[in-house]
Amino acid sequence: MKKCTCNRGAADQGGTCTEMCMQDTDCQNGGICNTETGLCMCKPHTSGEKCENIEGCDSLNCLEKSAKCIYDIDKSETTCKCDDENSYYENEECNSSPCSNDDECEYPLKCIDEGFGEGQVCSRK
């Protein structure tokens, strides 16, 4: 394997000099910084120097569902996040949160009837 001599603040990663991480927050998508090597150790389904690449986005077709592809750190899986902050992603689609009072909504959302015939939903409006 090719070995590089890197400038200060960079580490050899498979024959390429990459910027070293100093702490976990330097790594994306829940990656962990190995402070001895200065390299990010990525979680499953993520890759890249800073774990910035998320694998499996193409098969989810998030854009067709008015959502973007994200990595759920808690579940260690690729999923979609709805563009509408008043919606949640479940069963491969964006859904609004039904409610009967404000206590059922996450702050700052309020339980309102948006007039679409779907009853009350949690909304920012």
Kinemage of the C-alpha trace (Angstrom):
@kinemage 1
@onewidth
@group {chain A} dominant
@subgroup {mainchain}
@vectorlist {calphas} color= white
{ca met a 1} P 0.000 0.000 0.000
{ca lys a 2} L 1.217 3.479 -0.861
{ca lys a 3} L 2.255 5.528 2.194
{ca cys a 4} L 2.192 9.334 2.192
{ca thr a 5} L 4.238 11.846 4.107
{ca cys a 6} L 1.635 14.407 5.095
{ca asn a 7} L 1.932 18.003 6.261
{ca arg a 8} L 1.216 18.873 9.881
{ca gly a 9} L -2.508 18.551 10.667
{ca ala a 10} L -3.002 15.837 8.034
{ca ala a 11} L -2.881 12.025 8.279
{ca asp a 12} L -2.301 9.254 5.769
{ca gln a 13} L -5.556 7.481 4.958
{ca gly a 14} L -5.001 4.758 2.375
{ca gly a 15} L -2.322 6.649 0.485
{ca thr a 16} L -4.069 10.030 0.580
{ca cys a 17} L -3.377 12.862 3.010
{ca thr a 18} L -6.560 13.930 4.793
{ca glu a 19} L -7.267 16.622 7.363
{ca met a 20} L -6.959 15.183 10.866
{ca cys a 21} L -9.831 15.222 13.304
{ca met a 22} L -9.208 16.494 16.827
{ca gln a 23} L -12.539 15.565 18.435
{ca asp a 24} L -15.731 13.642 17.654
{ca thr a 25} L -17.520 16.791 16.450
{ca asp a 26} L -15.033 16.968 13.551
{ca cys a 27} L -16.647 13.764 12.205
{ca gln a 28} L -20.160 13.765 10.709
{ca asn a 29} L -23.061 11.308 11.045
{ca gly a 30} L -21.982 9.998 14.454
{ca gly a 31} L -18.417 9.153 13.433
{ca ile a 32} L -15.817 8.914 16.218
{ca cys a 33} L -12.447 10.676 16.082
{ca asn a 34} L -9.489 8.397 16.760
{ca thr a 35} L -7.240 10.974 18.405
{ca glu a 36} L -4.185 8.710 18.055
{ca thr a 37} L -4.410 8.509 14.251
{ca gly a 38} L -6.409 11.706 13.627
{ca leu a 39} L -8.856 9.754 11.440
{ca cys a 40} L -12.644 9.530 11.744
{ca met a 41} L -14.023 6.054 12.353
{ca cys a 42} L -17.352 5.976 10.508
{ca lys a 43} L -20.565 4.231 11.559
{ca pro a 44} L -22.076 1.567 9.281
{ca his a 45} L -23.562 2.971 6.046
{ca thr a 46} L -21.363 6.096 6.170
{ca ser a 47} L -17.969 6.792 4.613
{ca gly a 48} L -15.558 9.558 3.616
{ca glu a 49} L -12.778 11.462 5.344
{ca lys a 50} L -15.255 12.973 7.807
{ca cys a 51} L -17.998 10.308 7.422
{ca glu a 52} L -19.894 12.790 5.224
{ca asn a 53} L -21.149 10.217 2.700
{ca ile a 54} L -24.397 8.381 3.441
{ca glu a 55} L -24.946 5.066 1.674
{ca gly a 56} L -28.387 3.867 0.578
{ca cys a 57} L -29.906 7.240 -0.327
{ca asp a 58} L -30.619 6.357 -3.962
{ca ser a 59} L -32.902 3.440 -3.077
{ca leu a 60} L -34.944 5.566 -0.637
{ca asn a 61} L -35.922 8.180 -3.284
{ca cys a 62} L -36.306 10.838 -0.589
{ca leu a 63} L -36.519 13.722 -3.088
{ca glu a 64} L -39.653 12.196 -4.657
{ca lys a 65} L -41.233 12.248 -1.171
{ca ser a 66} L -40.431 15.922 -0.456
{ca ala a 67} L -37.680 14.841 1.922
{ca lys a 68} L -33.889 14.658 2.167
{ca cys a 69} L -31.677 11.684 2.913
{ca ile a 70} L -30.105 11.678 6.395
{ca tyr a 71} L -28.284 9.240 8.668
{ca asp a 72} L -30.210 8.400 11.854
{ca ile a 73} L -27.384 8.151 14.397
{ca asp a 74} L -29.582 6.537 17.084
{ca lys a 75} L -30.801 3.757 14.777
{ca ser a 76} L -27.542 3.535 12.740
{ca glu a 77} L -29.489 3.618 9.489
{ca thr a 78} L -30.157 5.737 6.445
{ca thr a 79} L -33.621 7.314 6.323
{ca cys a 80} L -35.520 10.323 4.977
{ca lys a 81} L -36.326 13.573 6.809
{ca cys a 82} L -39.365 15.469 5.564
{ca asp a 83} L -38.817 18.962 4.146
{ca asp a 84} L -41.968 20.112 5.967
{ca glu a 85} L -40.908 20.455 9.608
{ca asn a 86} L -44.513 19.725 10.640
{ca ser a 87} L -44.297 16.203 9.178
{ca tyr a 88} L -42.540 12.991 10.154
{ca tyr a 89} L -41.256 10.146 7.950
{ca glu a 90} L -42.888 6.736 8.424
{ca asn a 91} L -43.885 3.864 6.121
{ca glu a 92} L -41.892 5.411 3.256
{ca glu a 93} L -43.829 8.706 3.225
{ca cys a 94} L -44.099 12.063 4.966
{ca asn a 95} L -47.017 12.264 7.393
{ca ser a 96} L -48.413 15.057 9.529
{ca ser a 97} L -48.700 14.525 13.281
{ca pro a 98} L -52.342 14.171 14.361
{ca cys a 99} L -53.209 15.632 17.774
{ca ser a 100} L -56.069 16.652 20.004
{ca asn a 101} L -54.261 19.288 22.118
{ca asp a 102} L -50.999 21.249 22.296
{ca asp a 103} L -49.503 18.875 24.904
{ca glu a 104} L -49.243 16.169 22.212
{ca cys a 105} L -47.017 18.369 20.006
{ca glu a 106} L -43.295 18.989 20.371
{ca tyr a 107} L -42.447 22.604 21.213
{ca pro a 108} L -42.788 25.004 19.359
{ca leu a 109} L -45.543 23.183 17.416
{ca lys a 110} L -49.206 23.810 18.239
{ca cys a 111} L -52.217 21.570 17.644
{ca ile a 112} L -54.373 23.280 14.985
{ca asp a 113} L -56.934 22.445 12.304
{ca glu a 114} L -55.339 23.432 8.997
{ca gly a 115} L -58.665 23.040 7.182
{ca phe a 116} L -57.674 20.131 4.935
{ca gly a 117} L -60.308 17.791 6.335
{ca glu a 118} L -57.677 15.763 8.215
{ca gly a 119} L -58.608 16.990 11.710
{ca gln a 120} L -56.069 18.659 13.937
{ca val a 121} L -52.309 18.304 13.350
{ca cys a 122} L -49.147 19.618 15.015
{ca ser a 123} L -48.041 22.699 13.094
{ca arg a 124} L -45.766 25.742 13.314
{ca lys a 125} L -48.544 28.024 12.040
